[in-house]
Amino acid sequence: MKKYTLYLLMAFTIVLMYACSHDTTPNDASNEESVSNVAIKIPEDIFDSNKKNENINEDEMKESIKNYLDYSHALTETIFSIYDENVTESDREKLQKLLDQAKRNDANFKDFISNNNIPDDYKKPSKDINEFVSSVMAVSLQLDEEIGKIFENGDLTDISNFSSKHFTKANGRKQKEIEKFLNKKNIKTTYFD
């Protein structure tokens, strides 16, 4: 996950550098190679549970956290792979589908931990995990919107309030707390590799 924080900072820096440059018109030659020419595998699975008002045992809770984080990792990796390329309008459709899946993944996990009786020692960490992952994704969504604005009119709005709100939930200190909890509970996930 350290690389996601780095990716976000790099993407934010690139957006700012691009916005501050004098030539804000896209280079047609650089748009020839797009994500649509690259095979993008959109993950089919997201976290999903129909359980409500049930008692969730520790084993099921561990499995739920692992699934949520692994699905989030697959979605985030694919989203960032698109940001690494020159995004065309057709690529934006793929990106939007991925972002919608990420939102549903976050909402489903939030509903699961909110609507069920989970073990006490999982309540705060599960909430923190959900806030961390959804904040990383929210920053990605905002960056996507800002990049779109740059391409449309060369204008970058003020996103400092938005970023500071989400970076309080998705930062290195919070990540270390989450990783410590996952290690303590022996939950192996690809999200923090």
Protein Blocks (a to p, Z undefined) as FASTA:
>chain_A
ZZmmmmmmmmmmmmmmmmmpmblcdcfklmmpcfklpccdddfbdcddfbehiacdfklm
mmmmmmmmmmmmmmmmmmmmmmmpccdfklmmmmmmmmmmmmmmmmmmmmmmmmpccdfk
lmmmmmmmmmmmmmmmmmmmmmmmmmmmmmmnopacdfklmmmmmmmmmcfklmmmmmmm
mmmnopacfklZZ
